[in-house]
Amino acid sequence: MSREKSLEALRDRKEPWDLLVIGGGATGVGIALDAASRNLDVLLLEQSDFGKGTSSRSTKLIHGGVRYLQQGNLTLVSDALQERARLIRNAPHLVRDRSFLVPCHSFWERIFYGTGMKLYDFLAVRDSFGSSRWLSKSAVADIAPALQHKQLKGAVLYHDGQFDDARLLLSMARSAFDHGACLLNYVQVNQFLKDSSGKVIGVEASDQLTEESFAPHARSVINATGPFSDTVRKLDDQNADKMIAPSQGVHLVVPISFFPGEAAMIVPKTPDGRVIFIIPWHDHAIIGTTDTEIPEAVLEPTAQEDEIQFLLDTSADYLAKPLSRSDVLSIYTGIRPLVKNSSAGRTASLSRDHHIQTSSSGVVTIAGGKWTTVRKMAEDCVDVAVKQANLSAKECVTKNLKLHGHQENLNVDDPRSAYGSDLIALEQLEAEHPSLAEPFSKSLSLRPSEVVWAARNEMAQTLDDVLTRRSRCLFLDARATLAIAPDVARRLAQELNKDESWVTDQVEKFEIIAQHFLP
């Protein structure tokens, strides 16, 4: 996946594109993949990097949604469980089964949650990852020794999916590229182009790295910018009503010693009405998430002190080993693009169902949804665009489309399994250049070979791209990542033919970004 090839395709294009997608998060990239696999000509423009915002900052779960089960939204849960099964079939190198414990402090909790998880199993039908079951107190102690057991009466165990969000997004982007889509990061849409009747026929955009300007035309334009949907809608219509009620969720990343073992844990009901998880991930543990209304979306959200304290206090009720602020390795914050409705009083109850609308000028906006249902969201959105613009397209094929890197029977506990079938080529690169195989540090697994790979094949353009999304270093340990940043920047500079002043500039910019992750 080459940025230069995509730039050449954009410069050389004389005819309008079938679809122009604004936004390079999960929804936008999913739409580009769906459309390209239907033989449509697709251009995707992302103002920053792919997955810079919400799509790389999730709780790392592919799931039906226990909270939505509690709310009685069985349709959303059922649809999500079907999509969960499709994802693990189409990207087995990135999606895995994970067992979850629901701690129970009374006999009635065991009945309540056990019955709920049996309904969860039933909704999954033949796509179940495994049957739920009741566990005794002693069985819980064997599976999760890090849990406080004194007050427990047992637990309910069930199964769900786990993934690496940024790496799955890259796999989808590369799949779209493989099918002929033109994808570009760091190209910002500044305004819409309209004909004499007021219909949108394209956009004016600028390359944030080179300041080059573009004015691509398209038969249909899709706004898939998640939390920033309203900003783009106002480029089309200054009087557009607000659609998004942004909410942020905070996650703490701690050493795996605080929660060893294979099982994750879920607390279905907390004082703020959210579901709290403690989940093993990349040999660390994630504790999250909160739900806090915010006035507007930003690219680099920051955790609020009360959110951090809430997670520390809540986890202390369940972890046998005391957890303090100094034990936290990294803090990351994601923004949920929740769709507003007049009856909902707080963001935790707003819709995660996706919503598609078409403006009077023809701009199609898709908002809401969640990672698990991205494939279905993309299918629905492309269907709308095809009908609206009278495009000639095949039927959707993504239900059974194997994503780039697809490979079964990998060791999912190996962080490099995320490369899937590309791992062979990566290891060949290391065999040819052994110096590229030595990790930058003992605490982080990133190697120079992976920096080279990211620049050559994954459109990495900045130090942030490499340390935050092509690898997950900043999410796992912010201080350790800052320590290796200069060495990684120099390796990336060699690949991108940049000088030492670029290295200095990249390290300084990355240090500012890392402040949002530092405990």
C-alpha positions as CSV (number, residue, x, y, z in Angstrom):
1,M,0.0,0.0,0.0
2,S,1.9,3.0,-1.3
3,R,1.0,6.7,-0.7
4,E,2.9,7.7,-3.8
5,K,0.9,5.3,-6.0
6,S,-2.3,6.7,-4.5
7,L,-1.1,10.3,-5.1
8,E,-0.3,9.4,-8.7
9,A,-3.8,7.9,-9.2
10,L,-5.4,11.0,-7.8
11,R,-3.3,13.4,-9.9
12,D,-3.9,11.3,-13.1
13,R,-7.7,10.9,-12.6
14,K,-9.7,12.7,-15.3
15,E,-13.1,11.1,-14.8
16,P,-15.2,11.6,-11.6
17,W,-14.7,8.8,-9.0
18,D,-17.8,6.7,-8.3
19,L,-17.4,7.3,-4.6
20,L,-15.4,9.8,-2.6
21,V,-15.2,8.8,1.1
22,I,-14.2,11.4,3.7
23,G,-12.7,9.8,6.8
24,G,-10.1,7.0,7.3
25,G,-11.4,5.4,10.4
26,A,-13.1,2.0,10.6
27,T,-16.3,3.2,9.0
28,G,-14.7,5.0,6.1
29,V,-12.1,2.3,5.3
30,G,-14.9,-0.3,5.6
31,I,-16.9,1.6,3.0
32,A,-13.9,1.9,0.7
33,L,-13.4,-1.9,1.0
34,D,-17.0,-2.7,0.3
35,A,-17.2,-0.4,-2.7
36,A,-13.9,-1.4,-4.2
37,S,-14.8,-5.1,-3.9
38,R,-18.0,-4.2,-5.9
39,N,-15.9,-2.8,-8.7
40,L,-16.6,0.8,-7.9
41,D,-13.8,3.4,-8.3
42,V,-13.2,4.7,-4.8
43,L,-11.2,7.6,-3.4
44,L,-10.7,7.9,0.4
45,L,-9.3,11.0,2.0
46,E,-8.3,11.1,5.7
47,Q,-7.2,14.4,7.3
48,S,-4.7,12.7,9.6
49,D,-3.6,9.0,9.7
50,F,-5.8,6.0,9.3
51,G,-7.5,5.2,12.6
52,K,-5.9,8.3,14.3
53,G,-9.1,8.9,16.4
54,T,-11.7,6.5,17.8
55,S,-10.9,3.5,15.7
56,S,-7.5,2.8,17.4
57,R,-8.8,3.6,20.9
58,S,-11.4,1.0,21.5
59,T,-11.7,-1.5,24.3
60,K,-10.3,-4.1,21.8
61,L,-13.5,-6.2,21.8
62,I,-15.5,-7.7,18.9
63,H,-18.7,-8.4,20.7
64,G,-22.5,-8.4,20.7
65,G,-22.6,-6.0,23.6
66,V,-23.7,-7.1,27.1
67,R,-24.9,-3.6,27.9
68,Y,-27.3,-3.7,24.9
69,L,-28.5,-7.0,26.0
70,Q,-29.4,-5.4,29.4
71,Q,-31.2,-2.6,27.5
72,G,-33.3,-5.2,25.6
73,N,-31.8,-4.2,22.2
74,L,-31.8,-7.9,21.0
75,T,-31.6,-6.9,17.3
76,L,-28.4,-5.0,17.7
77,V,-26.9,-7.8,19.8
78,S,-27.9,-10.5,17.3
79,D,-26.6,-8.5,14.3
80,A,-23.3,-7.9,16.1
81,L,-22.8,-11.5,17.1
82,Q,-23.2,-12.5,13.4
83,E,-20.7,-9.9,12.4
84,R,-18.4,-11.2,15.2
85,A,-18.4,-14.6,13.6
86,R,-17.7,-13.2,10.1
87,L,-14.7,-11.2,11.4
88,I,-13.0,-14.2,13.0
89,R,-13.5,-16.2,9.8
90,N,-12.3,-13.3,7.6
91,A,-9.4,-12.1,9.8
92,P,-8.3,-15.0,12.0
93,H,-4.9,-13.4,12.4
94,L,-6.4,-10.4,14.1
95,V,-9.6,-11.6,15.9
96,R,-9.5,-14.3,18.6
97,D,-11.8,-15.9,21.1
98,R,-11.5,-14.7,24.7
99,S,-13.3,-16.1,27.8
100,F,-14.9,-13.6,30.2
101,L,-15.8,-13.9,33.9
102,V,-18.8,-12.1,35.4
103,P,-18.1,-12.1,39.2
104,C,-21.2,-12.8,41.2
105,H,-21.6,-11.8,44.9
106,S,-25.0,-13.5,45.5
107,F,-27.0,-16.5,44.4
108,W,-29.4,-14.2,42.6
109,E,-26.6,-12.5,40.6
110,R,-25.5,-16.0,39.4
111,I,-29.1,-16.7,38.2
112,F,-29.5,-13.2,36.7
113,Y,-26.2,-13.1,34.8
114,G,-26.2,-16.8,34.0
115,T,-29.6,-16.5,32.4
116,G,-28.5,-13.4,30.5
117,M,-25.5,-15.2,29.1
118,K,-27.5,-18.1,28.0
119,L,-29.7,-15.7,26.0
120,Y,-26.4,-14.3,24.6
121,D,-25.5,-17.9,23.5
122,F,-28.9,-18.4,22.0
123,L,-28.7,-15.1,19.9
124,A,-25.3,-16.3,18.6
125,V,-27.0,-19.5,17.3
126,R,-24.4,-21.5,15.4
127,D,-21.9,-18.7,15.6
128,S,-21.2,-19.1,19.3
129,F,-17.6,-18.9,20.4
130,G,-18.4,-21.3,23.2
131,S,-21.1,-22.0,25.7
132,S,-21.5,-20.0,28.9
133,R,-21.5,-21.8,32.2
134,W,-21.6,-21.2,36.0
135,L,-18.4,-21.5,38.0
136,S,-17.9,-22.2,41.6
137,K,-15.9,-20.0,43.9
138,S,-13.0,-22.4,43.7
139,A,-13.1,-22.7,39.9
140,V,-12.9,-18.9,39.7
141,A,-9.8,-18.9,41.9
142,D,-8.2,-21.3,39.5
143,I,-9.0,-19.3,36.4
144,A,-8.5,-15.8,37.8
145,P,-6.2,-15.9,40.8
146,A,-5.8,-12.1,40.7
147,L,-9.5,-11.5,41.6
148,Q,-10.6,-10.9,45.2
149,H,-12.5,-14.1,46.2
150,K,-13.6,-13.5,49.7
151,Q,-17.0,-12.0,48.8
152,L,-17.6,-14.0,45.6
153,K,-20.2,-16.7,45.4
154,G,-18.9,-17.8,42.0
155,A,-19.0,-16.4,38.5
156,V,-20.5,-16.8,35.1
157,L,-18.1,-17.6,32.3
158,Y,-18.9,-16.7,28.6
159,H,-17.0,-16.2,25.4
160,D,-16.5,-13.1,23.1
161,G,-14.1,-11.8,20.6
162,Q,-10.9,-9.7,21.0
163,F,-8.8,-7.9,18.4
164,D,-6.2,-5.3,17.7
165,D,-8.2,-2.4,16.3
166,A,-5.6,-0.4,14.5
167,R,-4.1,-3.5,12.9
168,L,-7.5,-4.7,11.7
169,L,-8.1,-1.3,10.2
170,L,-4.7,-1.5,8.4
171,S,-5.7,-5.0,7.1
172,M,-9.0,-3.5,5.8
173,A,-7.2,-0.6,4.2
174,R,-4.7,-2.9,2.5
175,S,-7.6,-5.1,1.3
176,A,-9.3,-2.0,-0.2
177,F,-6.1,-1.0,-1.8
178,D,-5.7,-4.6,-3.2
179,H,-9.1,-4.2,-4.8
180,G,-8.2,-1.0,-6.5
181,A,-9.3,1.7,-4.0
182,C,-7.2,4.9,-3.8
183,L,-6.6,5.7,-0.1
184,L,-4.7,8.7,1.2
185,N,-3.8,9.7,4.7
186,Y,-2.9,13.3,5.6
187,V,-5.2,14.8,3.0
188,Q,-7.8,17.2,4.4
189,V,-11.1,18.1,2.8
190,N,-11.6,21.9,3.1
191,Q,-14.9,22.4,1.2
192,F,-17.4,20.9,-1.1
193,L,-17.6,21.5,-4.8
194,K,-21.2,22.1,-6.1
195,D,-22.8,22.5,-9.5
196,S,-25.3,25.2,-10.5
197,S,-28.2,23.3,-8.9
198,G,-26.4,23.0,-5.6
199,K,-25.6,19.3,-5.9
200,V,-22.2,18.2,-4.5
201,I,-19.9,17.0,-7.3
202,G,-16.6,16.8,-5.4
203,V,-14.3,18.4,-2.9
204,E,-11.4,20.7,-2.5
205,A,-8.6,19.1,-0.5
206,S,-5.0,19.7,0.5
207,D,-2.1,17.4,1.3
208,Q,-1.1,18.2,4.9
209,L,2.5,16.9,4.2
210,T,3.3,18.7,1.0
211,E,0.6,21.5,0.8
212,E,-0.4,20.2,-2.7
213,S,-4.0,21.0,-3.6
214,F,-6.6,18.7,-5.2
215,A,-10.1,19.1,-6.5
216,P,-11.4,15.5,-7.2
217,H,-14.9,15.1,-8.6
218,A,-17.2,12.2,-7.6
219,R,-20.7,10.9,-8.4
220,S,-21.3,10.3,-4.7
221,V,-19.6,11.8,-1.6
222,I,-19.8,10.0,1.8
223,N,-19.1,11.6,5.1
224,A,-17.7,8.9,7.4
225,T,-15.9,11.0,9.9
226,G,-17.3,9.6,13.1
227,P,-17.1,12.2,15.9
228,F,-16.3,14.9,13.4
229,S,-19.4,14.2,11.2
230,D,-21.1,17.5,12.2
231,T,-18.0,19.5,11.2
232,V,-18.1,18.0,7.7
233,R,-21.9,18.4,7.5
234,K,-21.5,22.1,8.2
235,L,-19.1,22.4,5.2
236,D,-22.1,21.3,3.2
237,D,-24.8,23.3,5.1
238,Q,-23.9,25.8,7.7
239,N,-27.4,25.4,9.3
240,A,-27.2,21.6,9.7
241,D,-28.6,20.4,13.0
242,K,-26.2,18.7,15.3
243,M,-26.3,14.9,14.9
244,I,-23.5,13.7,17.2
245,A,-23.3,13.8,21.0
246,P,-19.7,13.0,21.6
247,S,-18.7,10.9,24.7
248,Q,-15.2,9.9,25.8
249,G,-14.1,6.6,27.3
250,V,-10.9,6.2,29.2
251,H,-8.7,3.1,29.5
252,L,-5.8,2.3,31.8
253,V,-3.1,-0.1,30.7
254,V,-1.2,-1.9,33.5
255,P,1.3,-4.8,33.8
256,I,-0.2,-8.2,33.2
257,S,0.9,-9.2,36.7
258,F,-2.2,-7.4,38.1
259,F,-4.5,-9.7,36.1
260,P,-2.6,-12.8,34.8
261,G,-4.3,-15.7,33.0
262,E,-6.3,-16.2,29.9
263,A,-9.7,-15.0,31.1
264,A,-10.9,-11.4,31.0
265,M,-13.4,-9.9,33.5
266,I,-16.5,-7.8,33.1
267,V,-18.5,-5.8,35.7
268,P,-21.9,-5.4,34.1
269,K,-23.1,-2.6,36.3
270,T,-21.0,0.2,37.8
271,P,-22.0,3.4,39.7
272,D,-22.0,5.4,36.4
273,G,-24.1,2.9,34.6
274,R,-21.2,1.6,32.4
275,V,-19.8,-1.8,31.9
276,I,-16.2,-2.1,33.1
277,F,-13.7,-4.6,31.7
278,I,-10.3,-5.9,32.7
279,I,-8.8,-7.6,29.7
280,P,-5.5,-9.2,28.9
281,W,-4.0,-7.6,25.7
282,H,-0.5,-7.8,24.3
283,D,0.9,-9.2,27.5
284,H,-0.6,-6.2,29.4
285,A,-4.0,-5.6,31.0
286,I,-6.6,-3.0,30.0
287,I,-9.0,-1.5,32.5
288,G,-11.9,0.5,31.1
289,T,-14.1,2.2,30.2
290,T,-15.7,5.4,31.4
291,D,-18.5,7.4,29.8
292,T,-18.2,11.2,30.0
293,E,-20.0,13.7,27.9
294,I,-17.7,16.2,26.2
295,P,-18.6,19.4,24.3
296,E,-16.8,18.6,21.1
297,A,-14.5,16.0,19.5
298,V,-10.8,16.5,19.3
299,L,-8.1,14.4,17.6
300,E,-6.1,14.0,20.9
301,P,-8.5,13.7,23.8
302,T,-7.2,13.7,27.3
303,A,-8.4,11.6,30.3
304,Q,-10.0,13.6,33.1
305,E,-8.8,13.1,36.6
306,D,-12.1,11.8,37.9
307,E,-12.3,9.2,35.1
308,I,-8.8,7.9,36.0
309,Q,-9.7,7.8,39.7
310,F,-13.0,6.0,38.9
311,L,-11.2,3.2,37.1
312,L,-8.7,2.9,39.9
313,D,-11.4,2.8,42.6
314,T,-13.6,0.4,40.7
315,S,-10.8,-2.0,39.8
316,A,-9.7,-2.0,43.5
317,D,-13.0,-3.6,44.4
318,Y,-12.1,-6.6,42.3
319,L,-8.3,-7.0,42.1
320,A,-6.5,-8.8,44.9
321,K,-3.3,-6.9,44.3
322,P,-3.6,-3.2,45.1
323,L,-3.3,-0.9,42.0
324,S,-2.0,2.6,42.3
325,R,-1.6,5.5,39.9
326,S,2.2,4.7,39.7
327,D,1.5,1.2,38.4
328,V,-0.3,2.6,35.3
329,L,1.9,2.4,32.1
330,S,-0.4,4.2,29.7
331,I,-3.8,5.9,29.6
332,Y,-5.7,6.2,26.3
333,T,-8.9,8.0,25.5
334,G,-11.4,7.4,22.7
335,I,-14.4,9.4,21.6
336,R,-17.7,7.6,20.8
337,P,-19.7,9.2,17.9
338,L,-23.1,8.6,19.5
339,V,-26.2,9.6,17.5
340,K,-28.4,12.1,19.4
341,N,-32.1,11.5,20.1
342,S,-34.4,13.7,22.0
343,S,-35.5,11.2,24.6
344,A,-32.1,10.1,25.8
345,G,-30.8,12.0,28.9
346,R,-27.2,10.9,28.9
347,T,-24.6,9.5,26.5
348,A,-24.5,6.0,28.0
349,S,-28.1,5.5,26.7
350,L,-27.6,7.0,23.3
351,S,-27.7,4.8,20.2
352,R,-24.8,2.7,18.9
353,D,-27.0,1.7,15.9
354,H,-25.7,3.4,12.8
355,H,-27.6,6.1,11.1
356,I,-27.5,7.1,7.4
357,Q,-28.8,10.4,6.0
358,T,-28.6,12.2,2.7
359,S,-28.5,16.0,2.6
360,S,-30.4,18.0,0.0
361,S,-27.1,18.5,-1.9
362,G,-26.5,14.7,-2.0
363,V,-23.9,14.2,0.7
364,V,-24.4,10.8,2.4
365,T,-23.5,10.9,6.1
366,I,-23.1,7.7,8.2
367,A,-22.8,8.0,12.0
368,G,-23.0,5.9,15.1
369,G,-22.4,2.1,15.1
370,K,-19.4,0.3,16.6
371,W,-16.3,-1.7,15.5
372,T,-18.1,-5.0,15.5
373,T,-20.7,-4.0,13.0
374,V,-18.5,-1.9,10.6
375,R,-18.8,-4.4,7.8
376,K,-22.7,-4.2,7.8
377,M,-22.5,-0.4,8.2
378,A,-20.4,-0.2,5.1
379,E,-22.7,-2.5,3.2
380,D,-25.7,-0.4,4.1
381,C,-24.0,2.9,3.3
382,V,-22.7,1.8,-0.1
383,D,-26.2,0.5,-1.0
384,V,-27.6,4.0,-0.3
385,A,-24.9,5.7,-2.4
386,V,-25.3,3.2,-5.3
387,K,-29.0,3.9,-5.4
388,Q,-28.8,7.6,-4.9
389,A,-26.1,8.1,-7.6
390,N,-27.4,5.3,-9.9
391,L,-24.1,3.6,-9.9
392,S,-23.4,0.2,-11.6
393,A,-22.1,-2.1,-8.8
394,K,-22.0,-5.8,-7.9
395,E,-23.8,-7.1,-4.9
396,C,-21.9,-6.9,-1.6
397,V,-19.3,-9.6,-1.2
398,T,-17.7,-8.7,2.1
399,K,-19.5,-11.3,4.3
400,N,-17.0,-13.9,3.1
401,L,-14.2,-11.7,1.9
402,K,-10.8,-12.7,3.4
403,L,-8.9,-9.7,4.6
404,H,-5.3,-8.9,3.7
405,G,-3.0,-11.1,5.7
406,H,-5.6,-13.8,6.3
407,Q,-4.0,-16.9,7.8
408,E,-5.3,-19.5,10.2
409,N,-3.7,-21.5,12.9
410,L,-1.3,-18.7,14.1
411,N,-0.2,-18.2,17.6
412,V,-2.5,-15.3,18.6
413,D,-0.4,-14.6,21.7
414,D,2.5,-13.6,19.5
415,P,2.2,-9.9,18.8
416,R,3.6,-10.5,15.3
417,S,0.7,-12.7,14.4
418,A,-1.1,-9.5,13.4
419,Y,0.9,-9.5,10.2
420,G,-0.7,-12.8,9.2
421,S,0.6,-14.1,5.9
422,D,2.9,-11.0,5.6
423,L,5.0,-12.3,8.4
424,I,6.9,-14.5,6.0
425,A,8.0,-11.4,4.0
426,L,8.9,-9.6,7.2
427,E,11.0,-12.4,8.4
428,Q,12.7,-12.6,5.1
429,L,13.6,-8.9,5.4
430,E,15.2,-9.7,8.8
431,A,17.1,-12.7,7.4
432,E,18.6,-10.4,4.7
433,H,19.4,-7.7,7.1
434,P,19.9,-9.2,10.6
435,S,20.5,-5.8,12.2
436,L,16.8,-5.1,11.6
437,A,15.7,-7.9,13.9
438,E,16.9,-6.6,17.2
439,P,14.1,-4.9,19.3
440,F,14.6,-1.3,20.2
441,S,14.1,-2.1,23.9
442,K,13.6,-5.0,26.3
443,S,10.2,-3.8,27.4
444,L,8.7,-3.3,23.9
445,S,8.8,-5.7,21.0
446,L,9.1,-3.2,18.2
447,R,12.0,-4.0,15.8
448,P,13.6,-1.8,13.1
449,S,12.2,-4.3,10.5
450,E,8.7,-3.4,11.5
451,V,9.5,0.3,11.0
452,V,10.8,-0.4,7.5
453,W,7.7,-2.5,6.8
454,A,5.4,0.2,8.0
455,A,7.0,2.8,5.8
456,R,7.2,0.6,2.7
457,N,3.8,-1.2,2.9
458,E,1.5,0.5,5.4
459,M,1.7,4.2,4.4
460,A,3.3,5.3,7.7
461,Q,4.4,8.9,7.3
462,T,5.2,10.0,10.9
463,L,6.7,8.8,14.1
464,D,3.3,8.8,15.6
465,D,2.0,6.5,12.9
466,V,4.6,4.0,13.7
467,L,4.6,4.1,17.5
468,T,0.9,4.5,18.0
469,R,-0.9,2.6,15.3
470,R,1.5,0.5,13.1
471,S,2.8,-0.8,16.4
472,R,0.9,-0.3,19.7
473,C,3.9,0.9,21.7
474,L,2.4,4.1,23.0
475,F,-0.8,2.3,24.1
476,L,1.2,-0.2,26.1
477,D,3.9,1.8,27.8
478,A,4.1,5.6,27.3
479,R,7.4,6.2,29.1
480,A,9.2,3.3,27.5
481,T,7.9,4.5,24.1
482,L,9.3,8.0,24.6
483,A,12.7,6.5,25.4
484,I,12.9,4.7,22.0
485,A,11.3,7.5,20.0
486,P,14.6,9.1,18.7
487,D,16.0,5.8,17.5
488,V,12.7,4.9,15.8
489,A,12.5,8.3,14.2
490,R,16.0,7.9,12.7
491,R,15.1,4.5,11.3
492,L,11.9,5.9,9.8
493,A,13.8,8.9,8.4
494,Q,16.1,6.6,6.5
495,E,13.1,5.0,4.8
496,L,11.4,8.3,4.0
497,N,14.6,10.0,2.9
498,K,14.4,12.7,5.6
499,D,17.2,14.6,7.3
500,E,18.1,15.1,11.0
501,S,16.0,18.2,11.4
502,W,12.9,16.1,10.4
503,V,13.9,13.6,13.1
504,T,14.1,16.4,15.7
505,D,10.7,17.8,14.6
506,Q,9.1,14.4,14.7
507,V,10.4,13.6,18.2
508,E,9.1,17.0,19.5
509,K,5.7,16.5,18.0
510,F,5.5,12.9,19.3
511,E,6.4,14.1,22.8
512,I,3.4,16.4,22.7
513,I,1.1,13.5,21.6
514,A,2.5,11.2,24.3
515,Q,1.6,13.7,27.0
516,H,-2.1,12.5,26.5
517,F,-1.0,8.9,27.3
518,L,1.3,9.5,30.2
519,P,0.0,8.4,33.6
